[in-house]
Amino acid sequence: MSKSSRLAFGEEIALLGEQNNDIVVLDADLSKSTMSQIFASTFPDRFFEMGIEEAHMLGASSGLALSGKIPYCCSFACFITGRYDTIRISIAYTNSNVRIIGTHAGIGIGEDGTSQMGLEDISLMRSLPNIVVCQPCDEIETKALIRYSVMHKGPMYIRLTRQNLDELNSKDYKFEIGKGVQLTEGNDAVIFATGALVGESKKASKILREQNINLRVVNIHTIKPIDKDLIIACSKECDHIFTAEDHTIIGGLGSAVCEVLSESYPKIVHRIGLNDVFGESGTPEALYKKYGFNAEGIARTILSKINSPSGKKRYHL
């Protein structure tokens, strides 16, 4: 089954709204796109349409949280994290119990183009004290994460996709904050991936297996606090290390992995992501192909690094 994580969020938060009267949802004129409209249609007295006023929405969310409510503050990732100063002072500094929902992450949004793409949001959010930063990889993980978020104390940033994601987790999946999930076995290389690129990395592992390369795929759904123990353990056991994210490589998951290893187990890390460029308009499939985010592109990048003079091994794709 394939479903966008924004739709999984909308369905789950509406379900949770029946169980917890303290849940409130705010949106900035994009509820049909963020899928918060599902909650709005069920609980109109607990939904607040704030108009194109993201900063005011964030400030109001902080006030609601400090009054005992559990607000989910929704907009496109690029718009909502663009109000960085308000998030910093009103939510992070006060450690208020706000869940910031940033949808339409990455170039995977496709034809909407650069102005709508959240490409720097992980970098911005993980630099703020107190805020947990998460990005689920499929419908099941999204719903488990949203259920967890109701109980969490403190601010969270949750990054969601516009495009559908293949189901990777089983129905009995248990979400655990700050704990990565290993999806495939392998010691030739390890790839730490997040969001939409988890599924593409898993497909890449099948391509590489035909070349007798065993790729270990690890889903990093919590980018802050990141699973340091798992990253270090995998890096000790695998010959080559890669990261993959639909986000700039500056300050994102790849940077977070590099920070962990530089302090505990220095090793070369190859980062797959946008390399200091903006996105562009195109179909999601075409953009993923152009920027090497699809399974074939990820496999090709891994092969090129393994085949480099320092990579020792020689394979062909």
Protein Blocks (a to p, Z undefined) as FASTA:
>chain_A
ZZdfklmmmmmmmmmmmmomkbccddehilmmnopmmmmmmmmmlcccebjafklmmmmm
mmmmmnopacdddddfklmmmmmmlmmmmmmmnopabdcddeheajknomnommlpcfkl
mmmmmmpghiacdddfbfklmmmmmmmmmmpgcdddddddfbdcddfbdfklccdehiac
dfbgcjkbccddehjllmmmmmmmmmmmmnopacdddddfbfbdcdfklmmmmmmmpmbd
cddddddfehplmlmmmmmmmmmogcdddddddehiacddddfklmmmmnopamklmmmm
mmmmmmpmklopacdZZ
